[in-house]
Amino acid sequence: MEKNNELEVVNKNIKNLGDQKRKDATDIEKKKITLQKKKLRLKEEKMKKMEHLKSYEDFTESILVGSGGG
C-alpha cells in the first residue's frame, strides 16, 4: 500500500513538472509575440518619423528653390 502512495506521489510530481514546462513554454511564446509586436510598433514609429522628416526636407527645399536661394 505504501509503494502505491509513493508511486502516486512520483506520478503526480512528474505530471506537475510537465504542466510547469508547458506553462513556461507558453509564457516564452507570449513574450516572443509581445516583443515582435513592440518591434513592429517601433518600426512603424520610425517610418512615420522618416516620412515626416522627408516631407520637412522637401518643404524646406521648395522654399529655397522657390526663393531663388538654390
N, C-alpha and C positions, 0 to 999 in steps of 0.2 A: 504493500500500500504506500509506503514511504517513497519507493522508487517512482511510482506513478506520479506522486505530487512533485517530486524533483523534476521529472520529465516534463510535466505540465509547465512548471516554472521556466525551465530552459526553453521550451517551445514558445511560451509567451514572450520571453526576452528576445528570442530570435525574431518573432513577429514584430515586436515593438521597434527593434533595430531596423528592420526592413521598412516599417512605416516611417521612421525618422529619416532614413535615407531618401525615400520618395519625397517627403516633405522638403528636405534640404535641396533636392534636385528641382522641385517646383519653385522654391524660393530663388534659386540661382537663375532659372529661366525667367522668372518675373523681373529680377534685377537686370538681366540682359535686355529684356524688352524695354524696361524703363530707360536704360542707358541709350538704346537705339533711338527711342523717341526724343530724348534730350539732345542727342547728336543731330537728329533731323531738324529739331526746332532751332538749334544754334546755327545750323547751316542755312536755314530759311532766313533767320535774322541777318546773317552775314550777307546773303544775297540781296535782301532789301536795302541794307546799308550801301552795298556796292552800286545798286541801281540808283539810289538817292545821290550818291557821290557822282556817278556818271552824269546824271541829269544836271547836277550843280555845275560840273565841269563844262558841259555843253552850253548851259546858260551863260556862264562867265565868258566862254569863248565867243558866243554870239554877241555879247556886249562889246568885247574887244574888237571883233571883226566889224561890227556894225558902227563903231565909233571911229573906225579908221586907225585904231591903235595897233592893228596886227600886221 
